[in-house]
Amino acid sequence: MSFWQKLFIADQQQNEHKNQISCVENDYSCKSNEQLIQTLSKAVDEDVIIGIKKLLASRGYSRKELNELQHLPLQ
Protein backbone atom coordinates (compact mmCIF):
# COMPACT_ATOMS: atom_id res chain seq x y z
CA MET A 1 0.00 0.00 0.00
CA SER A 2 1.39 3.38 -0.93
CA PHE A 3 1.93 6.27 1.44
CA TRP A 4 -1.00 8.17 -0.08
CA GLN A 5 -3.39 5.24 0.28
CA LYS A 6 -2.47 4.87 3.95
CA LEU A 7 -2.93 8.59 4.50
CA PHE A 8 -6.41 8.67 2.92
CA ILE A 9 -7.56 5.55 4.76
CA ALA A 10 -6.51 7.09 8.08
CA ASP A 11 -8.50 10.26 7.27
CA GLN A 12 -11.54 8.19 6.33
CA GLN A 13 -11.40 6.20 9.58
CA GLN A 14 -11.05 9.40 11.61
CA ASN A 15 -14.03 10.93 9.80
CA GLU A 16 -16.14 7.83 10.50
CA HIS A 17 -15.20 8.06 14.18
CA LYS A 18 -16.20 11.75 14.32
CA ASN A 19 -19.46 11.01 12.49
CA GLN A 20 -20.39 8.33 15.02
CA ILE A 21 -19.75 10.73 17.90
CA SER A 22 -21.88 13.41 16.21
CA CYS A 23 -24.70 10.91 15.71
CA VAL A 24 -24.63 10.05 19.41
CA GLU A 25 -24.79 13.74 20.29
CA ASN A 26 -27.79 14.23 17.98
CA ASP A 27 -29.58 11.09 19.17
CA TYR A 28 -29.23 11.92 22.85
CA SER A 29 -29.72 15.71 22.68
CA CYS A 30 -33.39 15.46 23.68
CA LYS A 31 -32.66 13.44 26.83
CA SER A 32 -32.50 14.99 30.28
CA ASN A 33 -29.24 15.32 32.19
CA GLU A 34 -30.31 12.50 34.52
CA GLN A 35 -30.98 10.17 31.58
CA LEU A 36 -27.62 11.07 30.05
CA ILE A 37 -25.80 10.39 33.32
CA GLN A 38 -27.50 7.00 33.62
CA THR A 39 -26.57 6.11 30.05
CA LEU A 40 -23.00 7.32 30.58
CA SER A 41 -22.56 5.09 33.62
CA LYS A 42 -23.72 2.05 31.58
CA ALA A 43 -21.93 2.86 28.32
CA VAL A 44 -19.04 0.73 27.11
CA ASP A 45 -18.65 2.01 23.54
CA GLU A 46 -16.02 4.74 23.32
CA ASP A 47 -17.96 6.79 20.76
CA VAL A 48 -21.08 6.79 22.94
CA ILE A 49 -19.06 7.84 25.99
CA ILE A 50 -17.36 10.68 24.13
CA GLY A 51 -20.63 11.86 22.58
CA ILE A 52 -22.48 11.93 25.90
CA LYS A 53 -19.57 13.68 27.61
CA LYS A 54 -19.51 16.36 24.90
CA LEU A 55 -23.24 16.85 25.25
CA LEU A 56 -23.07 17.15 29.04
CA ALA A 57 -20.07 19.49 28.75
CA SER A 58 -22.15 21.75 26.53
CA ARG A 59 -24.74 21.80 29.31
CA GLY A 60 -22.23 23.07 31.88
CA TYR A 61 -20.58 19.97 33.35
CA SER A 62 -16.83 20.12 33.95
CA ARG A 63 -14.40 17.42 32.82
CA LYS A 64 -13.81 16.44 36.44
CA GLU A 65 -17.54 15.99 37.04
CA LEU A 66 -17.92 13.96 33.85
CA ASN A 67 -15.09 11.61 34.78
CA GLU A 68 -16.62 11.09 38.22
CA LEU A 69 -20.09 10.51 36.74
CA GLN A 70 -18.81 7.92 34.33
CA HIS A 71 -17.60 5.73 37.18
CA LEU A 72 -20.71 5.94 39.36
CA PRO A 73 -22.18 2.57 40.37
CA LEU A 74 -25.43 1.66 38.64
CA GLN A 75 -28.55 2.31 40.66
VEXDREN-2710 file (C-alpha; in Angstrom, 1 decimal):
% VEXDREN-2710
k/r/px/py/pz
1/MET/0.0/0.0/0.0
2/SER/1.4/3.4/-0.9
3/PHE/1.9/6.3/1.4
4/TRP/-1.0/8.2/-0.1
5/GLN/-3.4/5.2/0.3
6/LYS/-2.5/4.9/3.9
7/LEU/-2.9/8.6/4.5
8/PHE/-6.4/8.7/2.9
9/ILE/-7.6/5.5/4.8
10/ALA/-6.5/7.1/8.1
11/ASP/-8.5/10.3/7.3
12/GLN/-11.5/8.2/6.3
13/GLN/-11.4/6.2/9.6
14/GLN/-11.1/9.4/11.6
15/ASN/-14.0/10.9/9.8
16/GLU/-16.1/7.8/10.5
17/HIS/-15.2/8.1/14.2
18/LYS/-16.2/11.7/14.3
19/ASN/-19.5/11.0/12.5
20/GLN/-20.4/8.3/15.0
21/ILE/-19.7/10.7/17.9
22/SER/-21.9/13.4/16.2
23/CYS/-24.7/10.9/15.7
24/VAL/-24.6/10.1/19.4
25/GLU/-24.8/13.7/20.3
26/ASN/-27.8/14.2/18.0
27/ASP/-29.6/11.1/19.2
28/TYR/-29.2/11.9/22.9
29/SER/-29.7/15.7/22.7
30/CYS/-33.4/15.5/23.7
31/LYS/-32.7/13.4/26.8
32/SER/-32.5/15.0/30.3
33/ASN/-29.2/15.3/32.2
34/GLU/-30.3/12.5/34.5
35/GLN/-31.0/10.2/31.6
36/LEU/-27.6/11.1/30.0
37/ILE/-25.8/10.4/33.3
38/GLN/-27.5/7.0/33.6
39/THR/-26.6/6.1/30.0
40/LEU/-23.0/7.3/30.6
41/SER/-22.6/5.1/33.6
42/LYS/-23.7/2.0/31.6
43/ALA/-21.9/2.9/28.3
44/VAL/-19.0/0.7/27.1
45/ASP/-18.7/2.0/23.5
46/GLU/-16.0/4.7/23.3
47/ASP/-18.0/6.8/20.8
48/VAL/-21.1/6.8/22.9
49/ILE/-19.1/7.8/26.0
50/ILE/-17.4/10.7/24.1
51/GLY/-20.6/11.9/22.6
52/ILE/-22.5/11.9/25.9
53/LYS/-19.6/13.7/27.6
54/LYS/-19.5/16.4/24.9
55/LEU/-23.2/16.8/25.2
56/LEU/-23.1/17.2/29.0
57/ALA/-20.1/19.5/28.8
58/SER/-22.2/21.8/26.5
59/ARG/-24.7/21.8/29.3
60/GLY/-22.2/23.1/31.9
61/TYR/-20.6/20.0/33.4
62/SER/-16.8/20.1/33.9
63/ARG/-14.4/17.4/32.8
64/LYS/-13.8/16.4/36.4
65/GLU/-17.5/16.0/37.0
66/LEU/-17.9/14.0/33.9
67/ASN/-15.1/11.6/34.8
68/GLU/-16.6/11.1/38.2
69/LEU/-20.1/10.5/36.7
70/GLN/-18.8/7.9/34.3
71/HIS/-17.6/5.7/37.2
72/LEU/-20.7/5.9/39.4
73/PRO/-22.2/2.6/40.4
74/LEU/-25.4/1.7/38.6
75/GLN/-28.6/2.3/40.7
END
